[in-house]
Amino acid sequence: MVRAVGQRLTGRVTLPRTDSQRTTVKSRDRFLPRMAGTIEVLVPGGQANPGPPLGPELGPTPVDVQAVVQEINDETEAFDGMEVPITVEYDDDGSFEIDVGVPPTSELIKDEAGFDTGSGEPQEDFVADMSVEQVKKVAEQKSTDLLSYDVKNAAKEVGGTCVTLGVTIDGENARTFKQRVDDGEYDDVLGDEAEAAA
């Protein structure tokens, strides 16, 4: 059958088959959507609930939302009230796995120093003061997520977050903390010898 350019085929056309052409039947399962996936959310430690942000994300999945919420609350109980990053990996059979991250540095500082909100003008208005020991504690808690290889540099990163929150360190502006650490002022607390002794 020959058709002219622009002419539409109507009806049914059957093409002859040769032996070299084969028809393959594909499994219907290949076309079914897979439900496996990953959800990443921030939830208040020990206080997750089936509402937003978890409920809307988990609702369309085959996972038991209440079971996920209960396990998250059990695993984040130590971070009571702090925002904790959670990763929920689920499979299409309803099984799930939960990975609990470390809260943001700012949340750890707020918890350690005992305040709720950072300063609106952190260069002028200071909301709290932390000791170097407290800075070291936060640095050790956050060490797996920081770019630093040792406690001294991790403490300097935490000091940078203190600057943005309006927190002083040992009664002095946190902007000078990095220089004081580099000058060796806190080697007794943050130095390699202090780590070896601990």
C-alpha positions as CSV (number, residue, x, y, z in Angstrom):
1,M,0.0,0.0,0.0
2,V,1.4,3.3,-1.0
3,R,0.2,6.6,0.3
4,A,0.8,10.1,-0.8
5,V,2.5,12.7,1.4
6,G,0.0,14.3,3.7
7,Q,-2.5,11.4,3.3
8,R,-3.6,9.8,6.5
9,L,-4.0,6.1,7.0
10,T,-7.4,5.0,8.0
11,G,-8.5,1.6,9.1
12,R,-6.2,-1.2,10.2
13,V,-3.0,-2.1,8.5
14,T,-1.5,-5.5,9.0
15,L,2.2,-6.0,8.1
16,P,3.5,-9.4,7.1
17,R,5.9,-11.0,9.5
18,T,9.1,-12.7,8.7
19,D,10.7,-15.4,10.7
20,S,13.4,-13.0,11.9
21,Q,10.8,-10.8,13.6
22,R,9.7,-12.1,17.0
23,T,7.1,-10.9,19.4
24,T,8.2,-10.6,23.0
25,V,5.8,-10.5,25.8
26,K,7.0,-8.2,28.7
27,S,6.1,-8.9,32.2
28,R,3.2,-6.8,33.6
29,D,5.3,-6.2,36.7
30,R,7.8,-4.1,34.8
31,F,5.1,-1.5,34.2
32,L,3.8,-1.3,37.8
33,P,5.0,1.7,39.6
34,R,7.6,1.1,42.4
35,M,6.8,2.7,45.7
36,A,10.3,2.5,47.1
37,G,11.8,5.8,48.0
38,T,13.4,8.2,50.5
39,I,12.0,11.0,52.5
40,E,14.1,13.6,54.3
41,V,12.5,15.9,56.9
42,L,13.3,17.9,60.0
43,V,11.3,16.9,63.0
44,P,11.3,18.0,66.7
45,G,13.2,15.4,68.7
46,G,11.0,13.0,70.5
47,Q,7.8,14.9,69.4
48,A,7.2,13.7,65.8
49,N,3.5,13.2,64.9
50,P,1.6,11.9,61.9
51,G,0.8,15.5,60.8
52,P,3.1,17.6,58.6
53,P,5.8,17.1,57.5
54,L,5.7,13.3,57.9
55,G,2.1,12.5,57.3
56,P,1.7,14.1,53.8
57,E,5.0,12.5,52.7
58,L,4.3,9.0,54.1
59,G,0.6,8.9,53.4
60,P,0.7,7.7,49.8
61,T,3.3,5.0,50.6
62,P,2.7,1.5,51.8
63,V,4.4,2.2,55.1
64,D,2.6,2.2,58.5
65,V,2.8,5.9,59.4
66,Q,2.2,5.3,63.1
67,A,5.1,2.8,63.3
68,V,7.5,5.2,61.6
69,V,6.4,8.1,64.0
70,Q,6.9,5.8,67.0
71,E,10.3,4.7,66.0
72,I,11.4,8.3,65.2
73,N,10.3,9.4,68.6
74,D,12.1,6.5,70.3
75,E,15.4,7.3,68.4
76,T,15.3,11.0,68.8
77,E,14.2,11.1,72.5
78,A,17.7,12.4,73.5
79,F,17.3,15.5,71.3
80,D,14.0,16.5,73.1
81,G,12.5,19.5,71.3
82,M,15.5,20.2,69.0
83,E,15.0,20.0,65.2
84,V,16.5,16.7,64.1
85,P,17.1,15.7,60.4
86,I,15.5,12.3,59.7
87,T,15.8,10.1,56.6
88,V,13.2,7.5,56.1
89,E,13.9,4.9,53.4
90,Y,11.0,2.7,52.5
91,D,10.3,-0.2,50.2
92,D,7.2,-1.2,48.3
93,D,6.5,-4.1,50.8
94,G,6.0,-1.6,53.6
95,S,9.4,-2.1,55.3
96,F,11.3,1.0,56.3
97,E,14.6,2.1,57.7
98,I,15.2,5.3,59.7
99,D,18.5,7.3,59.8
100,V,18.7,9.9,62.5
101,G,21.1,12.8,61.8
102,V,22.7,15.3,64.2
103,P,20.7,18.5,64.8
104,P,22.0,21.7,63.2
105,T,24.8,23.4,65.0
106,S,22.6,26.3,65.9
107,E,20.1,24.0,67.7
108,L,22.9,22.4,69.7
109,I,24.3,25.8,70.7
110,K,20.8,27.0,71.7
111,D,20.3,23.9,73.8
112,E,23.8,24.1,75.4
113,A,23.6,27.8,76.2
114,G,19.9,27.7,77.2
115,F,18.2,30.2,74.9
116,D,15.4,29.9,72.3
117,T,16.1,32.6,69.7
118,G,19.3,34.1,68.3
119,S,19.9,37.9,68.3
120,G,18.3,40.1,65.7
121,E,21.5,42.1,65.7
122,P,24.3,39.6,66.6
123,Q,27.1,42.2,66.4
124,E,25.5,44.4,69.1
125,D,23.0,42.4,71.1
126,F,24.3,39.2,72.7
127,V,21.8,36.6,73.9
128,A,24.1,34.2,75.8
129,D,27.6,33.3,76.7
130,M,29.3,29.9,76.3
131,S,32.5,28.6,77.9
132,V,35.1,27.0,75.7
133,E,34.2,23.6,77.3
134,Q,30.6,24.1,76.0
135,V,31.9,25.0,72.6
136,K,34.1,21.8,72.6
137,K,31.1,19.7,73.6
138,V,29.0,21.0,70.7
139,A,32.0,20.5,68.3
140,E,32.3,16.9,69.4
141,Q,28.6,16.3,69.0
142,K,28.6,17.8,65.5
143,S,32.1,16.4,64.5
144,T,30.7,13.8,62.0
145,D,28.9,16.6,60.0
146,L,31.6,19.3,60.1
147,L,34.4,19.7,57.6
148,S,37.1,19.7,60.3
149,Y,39.5,16.9,61.1
150,D,40.1,17.8,64.7
151,V,38.4,19.3,67.7
152,K,40.3,22.6,67.5
153,N,39.0,23.4,64.0
154,A,35.6,22.0,64.7
155,A,35.4,24.4,67.7
156,K,36.3,27.3,65.3
157,E,33.4,26.3,63.1
158,V,31.0,26.3,66.1
159,G,32.4,29.7,67.0
160,G,31.4,31.0,63.6
161,T,27.8,29.8,64.3
162,C,28.0,31.6,67.7
163,V,28.8,34.8,65.8
164,T,25.6,34.6,63.7
165,L,23.4,33.8,66.8
166,G,24.8,36.6,69.0
167,V,26.6,34.3,71.5
168,T,29.8,35.3,73.2
169,I,32.5,32.8,74.1
170,D,34.2,33.2,77.5
171,G,32.7,36.7,77.8
172,E,34.2,38.0,74.6
173,N,32.8,38.5,71.1
174,A,32.8,35.2,69.2
175,R,34.4,37.1,66.2
176,T,37.7,37.0,68.0
177,F,37.4,33.3,69.0
178,K,39.2,31.9,65.9
179,Q,42.2,34.2,66.4
180,R,42.4,33.3,70.1
181,V,42.3,29.6,69.2
182,D,45.0,30.1,66.6
183,D,47.1,32.1,69.2
184,G,47.0,29.0,71.4
185,E,44.9,30.6,74.2
186,Y,42.8,27.4,74.5
187,D,45.3,24.7,73.8
188,D,44.7,23.3,77.3
189,V,41.1,22.6,76.4
190,L,41.1,22.1,72.6
191,G,44.7,21.0,71.9
192,D,46.0,17.5,71.0
193,E,47.3,17.0,74.5
194,A,43.9,17.7,76.0
195,E,42.3,15.2,73.6
196,A,44.9,12.5,74.5
197,A,44.3,13.1,78.2
198,A,40.6,12.7,77.9
